[in-house]
Amino acid sequence: MDGIQLKRTIRGQESLEAQILQEMAEALGNSGERVERALARLQESLSRIRQLRESSAGESQAVGDIHIRASLEQEVKLYNRLRHEALEQYRWLIIHREALGIRNHTLVAEQYRLPPPIKA
């Protein structure tokens, strides 16, 4: 192999490595975005729970209160399911980071804080 062929081979390999790194970075970014979307859905559910609790606090033992309580129970179940999904997405993000050789996840834990589960 002469010098020109060697340079072409090296450039081709460097180009391939750059493409692989770009794909890895994009995939990691996608993992982070999935966590963010899951957390956003979780926060929306938490807001609905707070609204229902406020409505429930102002209601008497009337039929409306029963409806609000049923809605609240349903929303709490949804919240806990969404929390589980967010936790799964977070775990996949950590696994993805580990696969890329990233071992310190302190900043990720700070950035993607999961709220606790809620009891009805």
N, C-alpha and C positions, 0 to 999 in steps of 0.2 A: 504494500500500500504506500503510495507516494504521499508527499506532504499535503497536496491539494485534496486528495481523497480523505485523508485523515481529518483535515479541517472541516470538510463537509460532514463527515460522520460525527464529529464533535458538535458542530452547530445543530445538526439534526437531533442529536441526543439532548442537547441543552434546550432546544425548542420543545421537544417532547416532555422533558422534565418541567419546563415552565407551564405547559398545558396541564400537566397532571397536578401541579401545585395550585393552579388556578381553579381547577375542578374541585380539589379538596377544600379550598377556601370557600368556594361557592356552596358546596354541600354543608360545610360547617355553618355558614351564614344562614342557610335554609333551616337547619336544625334550630338555631337561635330564634328565627322568625316563627317557627311552629310553637315554640315555648311562649313567645310574646303573644301570639294569637290566642293560645289556650288561656293565658293569664288574663287577657282582655275579656274573653267570654266569662271567665270566673268573676271578674270585677263587675261585669254587667249583672250577673246573677246576684251577687252580693248587694248591689244597689237595689235590685227588686226586693230582696229579702228585707232590707232596711225600710223600704217604703211600705211593705206589707205589715211589718211590725209597728210602724208608726200609725198606720190605719187601724190596726187591731187595738192599739192602746186607746184610741178614741171611740171605739165602738162599744155598745152595750152587749148583752147576751142575745142580741137579736139574730135574725136569719143572716143578715149581712156579715155579722161576726163569724158565723159558721163558714160562710163562703170564703172569707178572708183567711181563716185558719186552714181551710183545705188548700187554698192557693199557696199559703205559706209553707205547709208541709210538702207540697209538690215542688215548690221552688227550692226548698232545702235539699230535697232528694236530688234535684237537678244540679244544684251547687256542688254537692259532694261527688256526684258523678263527674262533673266538669273538673273538680279538683283532682280527682284520680287521673283523668286524662292529662291535665297539666303536669302532674307528677310524672306520668309516663313519658311525656315529651321532654321533661327536664332530665330524666334518667337517660333517655336516648342521646340527648345533647352531651351529657357527661361521658357516655360510652363512646360517642363520636370523638370527643376531645381526647379521651384515653387512647383510642386507636391511632390518633395523629401524634401521640407522644406527649400530649399536654397533661401534666399531672397535677398542677395546682389549680383548684377550682374555686378558690376563695372569692374572687371577683364575680364569678358566675353565680355563686350562692347569694352574694349581696345584691346582684342585679335582678335576679329572678326569685324573689321571695314568695313562697307560697303561703297564703293565709291558712289558718288552721281549719279543720273540718268543723261543721256546725251541727248541733243537735236541734231537732225540731222543738 
